């Protein structure tokens, strides 16, 4: 599939960027529904969107720039010698983004916006969390278009074909791995499917247990669910950025830290809430 969606004169629109925009808009529509659920003004979602997009893209790009992926992929060793390519989106659309950096940038944007408007930061993180998973699920199909983020060869029926131009490392050997017959694990699809399940789960929890949830709980659940899936998916990523210590990839290390911290915070804050006298605890059910 051609990574270029269409061209308008000198401007080229890539499928990857277009798919990301579709994911962001889908997340925003979900967030407006969540805002109404929590009694908040949904107009803030659209006012906040520009902040989230800008800081999210900056964070995602910086994560990629400072990475050191395996194989012949561009990372810090490349960008420190070609700094202009850090911002040269016109040479490949939105290729070269890291989701953990995007999350950090997006959370920072929500923090700045809610601080400026005097809104509840934790509550607005909860409003955006389910849609974030949906956006990630949609965005991963940009990797399919770009023929990237695939795993090792597989004989499974859902394996995907990767053209010779997009091979890396040992998979460039077309004698050993013929283009016509070799298929690879679609790791982007594994993560996308995991995110769809998480999206549905967080939506259900936010409604079913609304009266028992504290502000920030849904985002904490995101911080457990997504990293669990990412930790597993990284096992299928031969191109993953490693720390150079042990066998863990950088994403797996970040995932473990997120899972442990978010789980601990959830457990501690709900144990403490049981000790607070009735009437002193404010949940989503009491404004």
N, C-alpha and C positions, 0 to 999 in steps of 0.2 A: 504494500500500500504506500502510495506517495505521501511523505510527511507534510507536503505542502497542500493546504486546503484550497487556497486560491490566491491570486495576486491582483493588486490594484495599482497599476503603474509600477513605480519603484518599490511599493510596499508588498511584502509577502506575509501572508497569514498561515501559520503552521497549525496542523491538527492538534499538536500537543498543547499549544497555548489556548486554542479554541475549546478543547476538552476541559482544561483547567477552569476557564471562565464559566463553562456550563456547570461544572461542579460547584464553583463558588456561588453562583446564582441559585442553584438547587439548595445549597446549605442556607442561604439567606431566607428563602421562602420557608424552609423548615423552622428557622429561628423565629420568624414572625409568628408562627403558630405557637411556638414554645413561649414566646413573650406574652401572648394573650393568656396562655395557660397560667402563667405566674402573675397575671395582673399588671404587666408592664406595657409601656407604649411601644408597639412594634415599629414605629417610625425610627426609633433609635437604631434598629438593625441596619437600615439603609444609610443612615448618617454615619454609622460606625464602619460600614463596609469599606470605604476608601482607606481609612486608617489601617484596617486589618490587611487589606490587599497590599498596600505599600510596605508595611513593616514585615508582613508575612513573606513577601517575595525577597526582601532584603535579607531576612534571616535564613530563608531557604538557600539563597545563593551563597551566602557566606559559609554556611555549613558545607556546601559542596566545594567551594574554593579552598577551604582549609583541610579538606579531606585528603587521604592518600589511598585511593582505591587500588586494588590489585589489577594486574594486567597493564594494558597500554591506554588506560583511561586518563583523562585530564584531572589533575588534582593540584595540590599546593605546589608540588615540584614544577608543574607546568606554568601555573598562573603567576608565580613569583618572577618568572622570566618573560611572561606575556601579560602584564597587568591590564592592558586595554581589553583583553578578552573577558575579563571579569564582568564588564558591563556591556559587552557586545552581543546583545540579545538578537540583533538583526542577522547574526551569522548562524543562527540555529534555533530561533524561537526561544522557548523557555526550557531548553535542555540544560541539565545541570542544576537541579534543585534538590535539597534535602528536607524531608518532611519534618524531622525533629527541629531543624532551624526554622521552618515555617511556623510550627506550633509555638515556639518561643517568641518569634516575632509577632504572631497573632495575639498571643496572650498579653504581650507588652502593649499592643495597640488597644486592646480592650481595657487594660489597666489605665492607660492615659486618658481614654475617652470617658470612662466611668468616673475617674477622679475629677476631670474637668466639669462633668455634668452633675456630679454629686449623686451618682447611682451606686447600687450595691455591686461591687466588682465580682464577688463569688457567684452571685445570682446570675449575672450576665454570662459568666463562663459556663454555667449550667445550661443557659438558654442556647448557647452556641455549640455545646459538646456533641449532641446527636447529629446535627447537620455537618459538623466537621468530619465525622466518620463517613457520611454520605459523600461529601466532596472528595475525600481521599479515595473512596471506592470508585467514583467516576474518573477521577484524575489518573488512576493507574492504567486506564485504557490508552492513555497517551503513550505509555511505555510500549504497548502493543504496536502502535503505529510506528514508533521509532525503532522497533525491534531491539529493545534493551531490557535490562533487568530480568533476564532469563536464567534458568538454572542449568544443571548438567544434562547431558543426553538422557532420553528416556524412551521406553517402548510403550508407555501408556497411551491410550487412544486420544487423550487431550493434549498431547505434546504439540508444540508449535514449530513451524519451520523458520529458520533464521538464514537470511541471505549471506553469502560469503563476505560482503562488504561490512556486515555488522558482527562478524565473528571476532573473538578475542582469544588470546593465549593459545592453548593446544587445539582449540576448535577451528583454528584457521587451516589446519591440515585437512584439506578436502578429500584426500585419499582415504584417510582414516574416518573422517566424518563427512561423507558426501552430502551435498545440499539436497539432493533429490530424496534421500531416504532417512536422513538424520533429523530427529525431532528433539526438542528441549523442554524441560519443565517450565511452564508459564508461571513463574513466581509472582509476576505482577497480578495474575488472576487469583492466585491463592490469597494474596493480601487483600485484593478487592472483595472477594467473597467473605473473608473474615470481617471486613469492615461493614459490609451490608448486614451481616448477622448482628454485629455490635450496634449499628444504627437502630435496628428494630428493637433490640434489647434495651438500649438506653431510653428510647421513646416510651416503651412499655413501663419501665421502672419509674420514669419521671411522672407518669400518670397514675400508675397503680399504687405507688408508695409516696405520693406527693405530700401527705400530711406528716410523714415520718422522716422525710429528707431534710437535711440542713443545707443552707446555701453552700455550694461548692461540692456537694456529694456527687452529683452527676459528672462533674469534671474529673473528680478523683476516680470514679469508675472508668472514665475514658482512659485515665492514666494507668489503669490496670489492664483493661481489655485490649487496647491497641498494642501496647508493648508485648503482651503475651503472644499475640499473633505474629508480631514483627520478629520476636526472638526465634520462633519456629521457622518463619520464612527465610531468615538469614542463613539457616543451615543449607539452603538451596542456592546460595549466592556465592559462586566462586570469585566474583569480582568485588566482594565486600571489602570495606576499609577496616583493617585490623589495627589493634593498639600496639602490637608487637610484644605483648605480654600474654602468655598462655594462648589458648585457641579461640577466645572470645573475639567477635568483631566489635567495632565501636558501637554499632547500633544495638548489639546484644547487651553490651555493658550498660548503655543508657537505659535500655529496656528494663534490665534487672533493678537498677537504681530506682526507676519510676515505679515499678511494681511494688518494691519493698516500702518506699516512702509513702506512696498513696494508700497502700493497705494499712500501714501503721497509723496514718492520720485518720483514716476512716474508723478504725477500731477504737483508737483513743478518744476521738471526739464523741462517739456514740456511747462509750462507757461513761464519759463525763456527763453526757446529757441526761443519763439515768439518775444522776445524783443531784441534778438541778431541780428544785421544787417546782411543782406544776404551776404554770402561769409565768415562769421566768424564762422558759425556752420558747424561742420564736422559730417556727418552721415556715415552709412555704404556705401552709394553710392559715397562718395568722399574720395579717399585715397591719 
